[in-house]
Amino acid sequence: MVVGILNATPDSFSDGGVHLDPGRAAETALAMAAAGAGMLDLGAESTRPGAAPVPAAEERRRLLPVLRAVRTAVRLPISVDTTKADVAAAALDAGADIVNDVSAGRWDADMLPLCARERVPVVLMHMQGTPATMQRDPRYTDVVTEVRDFLGARGAAARASGVPADAIVVDPGIGFGKTVAHNCRLLRRLDLLAALGYPVLVGVSRKGFIGELAGGRASGERLHGTAAAVALAVAGGARLVRVHDVAAMRDVVRVAEAVAGA
Ligand code: HH2
């Protein structure tokens, strides 16, 4: 499934400022739906490296008008990208269907119980550190087994809170407290994460490691590098890919799926 990214933020690294306007966000949502998105992911707090946290009231103020406009425009499932249970609850009330929590339920003790109570699926993502500091000096002994064990433990925590196993999605958190080599290693061994038994979501779209690997490309010049990473993620067993360029990545996913399944 192709998940289209919509950031209702002034400062996201790629589409910052564009989708704060509900009308423009709804237009993009319609275009993404027409281009083959299976789901949309809507966030109002940037988690790019170095980003400072946004207070819940400000996150709600940015998110809810955009969410309402997108909800009216499309029938696709919408996930809300937040680490705060308050914000998630308000978003679910306004028509969101899924919670995407980049802290995997660690930063707000009410998050996993909320998902259980509201009977909504949750995406649990791995991150080392916090966005403010995560890229300073990320270190692992074995990044793949550490991320796998973390996701297994967070899946167990979600189940202990009452979230059914089939409502859990896991995500290696590409770029969240990881070097270029860590990101490559995780993409290379996604099969080990898929072996946990939960669907795997991967977010590589236009990220910094792609710019670095391609010889220093700005975020608007990372389409081809993103295509390579998305194709390999699909071949490695990713079931959902979170992307900005839905139309292009829809083709990439179709071709990669056909070849990987041949
Ligand atoms: N990446 C970003 C934000 N949310 N959620 C999941 N589950 N997986 C990811 O890889 C992921 C995520 C960062 O990308 P983006 O939303 O484009 O930028 P920003 O954080 O600057 O808004």
Residues whose N, C-alpha, C, O or C-beta is under 5 A from the ligand:
A	BS01	HH2	N7 D11 S12 F13 E45 S46 T47 R48 D81 N100 V123 M125 D171 G173 I174 G203
